[in-house]
Each structure stands twice: as C-alpha cells, then as structure tokens.
C-alpha cells in the first residue's frame, strides 16, 4: 500500500482585478518550490491579491499578502508590493 503524501491547501483571494490562469500557475509553481520541504508542517496557505490603485493605474500597486498556517506554531505572514504581480509573487 502506498503511503499518502501530505497535501497543502491553498486558498486564493483576489480584489480589484481578475486573476488569470497564468498567474495562478505561477503562484503554485513558486509555492511548491518554496514550501514543499515544509509541507508536513503547513496546514493551510492563503494568498490575497490586491490592486491598491485600482485597475488601469500604474505604479507600485500590486500587493500580495501570504498567510502560512503551521502545525503547532504561529502563522507566518508576508506582504510585498510591486509594479508587476509575478514579481510580487
């Protein structure tokens, strides 16, 4: 019988703009790379995407906030802002 691998659940929230499938794929690739070795400790990840200035306005306005809930430890929260969502991720 195969041993079941842990599954990391990721919930994605987007406010102020549509989230493309390309952005979702990029996010999941980055998360898999960054968090796979901690998968047994991670109970949930939540990602919040926001366009701070509103659609169509330029500048450093793409915000990504990530919450990583860990088994038996405090939640880790990281936030970054960039002109490009893929860079912010």
Helices and strands as residue ranges (DSSP letters): E 10-15, H 21-35, G 36-38, E 42-51, E 62-70, E 76-82, H 85-88
